[in-house]
Amino acid sequence: MSSYVARASLGLASAMRKVGSALDGAGKGIEITKYTEKLVPSTRFVAVDGIGPTVSAECFVAPSASVIGNVSIGKGSSIWYGATIRGDVNEVTIGDRTSIGDRSVVHVAKIQGDFPTHIGSGVTIGPGALVHAATLKDGCVIGEAAQVMDGAVVEEKAYVAPASVVTPGTKIPAGELWAGAPAKKVRALTEAELSSAAEAVLQTAILAQEHAIENAKDYKQILEEAELADIAEHLDESSPRKPIKDINDVLGQGPPGRIFRSTLTHPYEAGKKN
């Protein structure tokens, strides 16, 4: 009996796939605008209780990133591969030109203090970091695998060192370096360090646009580019090439030691001929 049910289920599934494919083709045929199948489709934007993310068209959100619920992201920001931003029980706001690194998690709190997460502009959050119901002001840096916990506030241009833990309710003043678990003040940041952090924000924004362009391509564009690259390589191989001159060549007779019976290797023979 179980084998009969399994076969029936497989047959029904196959029939439904065929019907779905037929409906998809019919839908494409009556669309007003051209349908484009992306190379890497993704359900990265998810609504919760009817509230979905508000993301600027100038952002880069990687295909494997997830943006969920009441989240707003400003212009030029980037959400990198594997990152998760979850505004399901409270809101998350992210300013302009802020980068959320690979595999980072940004979340909120409802039960303990009812904290949202507010992230300013020009903020850099390193790979694997956790920002939970905290406030990050403009220009601050959260290092790789660092944690900033509920109710914490990181002021402008402050730096939390990699793998550090900023405990709940901690306030980090502007322009300071904090490190450790729990994080403590180490020193004030230098002008060179502040300048370097600002430059990194610009470079990351440029890099994000390059990734956005590549991820927006469909499979046809990928194939066309591969074909053009193949043609260019073929033309380069078939074009005549100038012979490479041997740096050891002497008077056009080859390198010393490899010249067969020349005046250079056997000068006494040249004298006999004269």
Secondary structure in CASP SS format (residue, H / E / C, confidence):
PFRMAT SS
TARGET T0000
AUTHOR 0000-0000-0000
METHOD secondary structure of the structure
MODEL  1
M C 1.00
S H 1.00
S H 1.00
Y H 1.00
V H 1.00
A H 1.00
R H 1.00
A H 1.00
S H 1.00
L H 1.00
G H 1.00
L H 1.00
A H 1.00
S H 1.00
A H 1.00
M H 1.00
R H 1.00
K H 1.00
V H 1.00
G H 1.00
S H 1.00
A H 1.00
L H 1.00
D H 1.00
G H 1.00
A H 1.00
G H 1.00
K H 1.00
G H 1.00
I H 1.00
E C 1.00
I C 1.00
T C 1.00
K C 1.00
Y C 1.00
T C 1.00
E C 1.00
K E 1.00
L C 1.00
V C 1.00
P C 1.00
S C 1.00
T C 1.00
R C 1.00
F E 1.00
V E 1.00
A C 1.00
V E 1.00
D C 1.00
G C 1.00
I E 1.00
G C 1.00
P C 1.00
T E 1.00
V E 1.00
S C 1.00
A C 1.00
E C 1.00
C C 1.00
F E 1.00
V E 1.00
A C 1.00
P C 1.00
S C 1.00
A C 1.00
S E 1.00
V E 1.00
I E 1.00
G E 1.00
N E 1.00
V E 1.00
S E 1.00
I E 1.00
G C 1.00
K C 1.00
G C 1.00
S C 1.00
S E 1.00
I E 1.00
W C 1.00
Y C 1.00
G C 1.00
A C 1.00
T E 1.00
I E 1.00
R E 1.00
G E 1.00
D E 1.00
V E 1.00
N E 1.00
E E 1.00
V E 1.00
T E 1.00
I E 1.00
G C 1.00
D C 1.00
R C 1.00
T C 1.00
S E 1.00
I E 1.00
G C 1.00
D C 1.00
R C 1.00
S C 1.00
V E 1.00
V E 1.00
H E 1.00
V C 1.00
A C 1.00
K C 1.00
I C 1.00
Q C 1.00
G C 1.00
D C 1.00
F C 1.00
P C 1.00
T E 1.00
H E 1.00
I E 1.00
G C 1.00
S C 1.00
G C 1.00
V C 1.00
T E 1.00
I E 1.00
G C 1.00
P C 1.00
G C 1.00
A C 1.00
L E 1.00
V E 1.00
H E 1.00
A C 1.00
A C 1.00
T E 1.00
L E 1.00
K C 1.00
D C 1.00
G C 1.00
C C 1.00
V E 1.00
I E 1.00
G C 1.00
E C 1.00
A C 1.00
A C 1.00
Q E 1.00
V E 1.00
M C 1.00
D C 1.00
G C 1.00
A C 1.00
V E 1.00
V E 1.00
E C 1.00
E C 1.00
K C 1.00
A C 1.00
Y E 1.00
V E 1.00
A C 1.00
P C 1.00
A C 1.00
S C 1.00
V E 1.00
V E 1.00
T C 1.00
P C 1.00
G C 1.00
T C 1.00
K E 1.00
I E 1.00
P C 1.00
A C 1.00
G C 1.00
E E 1.00
L E 1.00
W E 1.00
A E 1.00
G C 1.00
A C 1.00
P C 1.00
A C 1.00
K E 1.00
K E 1.00
V E 1.00
R E 1.00
A E 1.00
L C 1.00
T C 1.00
E H 1.00
A H 1.00
E H 1.00
L H 1.00
S H 1.00
S H 1.00
A H 1.00
A H 1.00
E H 1.00
A H 1.00
V H 1.00
L H 1.00
Q H 1.00
T H 1.00
A H 1.00
I H 1.00
L H 1.00
A H 1.00
Q H 1.00
E H 1.00
H H 1.00
A H 1.00
I H 1.00
E H 1.00
N H 1.00
A C 1.00
K C 1.00
D E 1.00
Y H 1.00
K H 1.00
Q H 1.00
I H 1.00
L H 1.00
E H 1.00
E H 1.00
A H 1.00
E H 1.00
L H 1.00
A H 1.00
D H 1.00
I H 1.00
A H 1.00
E H 1.00
H H 1.00
L H 1.00
D H 1.00
E H 1.00
S H 1.00
S C 1.00
P C 1.00
R C 1.00
K C 1.00
P C 1.00
I C 1.00
K C 1.00
D C 1.00
I C 1.00
N C 1.00
D C 1.00
V C 1.00
L C 1.00
G C 1.00
Q C 1.00
G C 1.00
P C 1.00
P C 1.00
G C 1.00
R C 1.00
I C 1.00
F C 1.00
R C 1.00
S C 1.00
T C 1.00
L C 1.00
T C 1.00
H C 1.00
P H 1.00
Y H 1.00
E H 1.00
A H 1.00
G H 1.00
K H 1.00
K H 1.00
N C 1.00
END
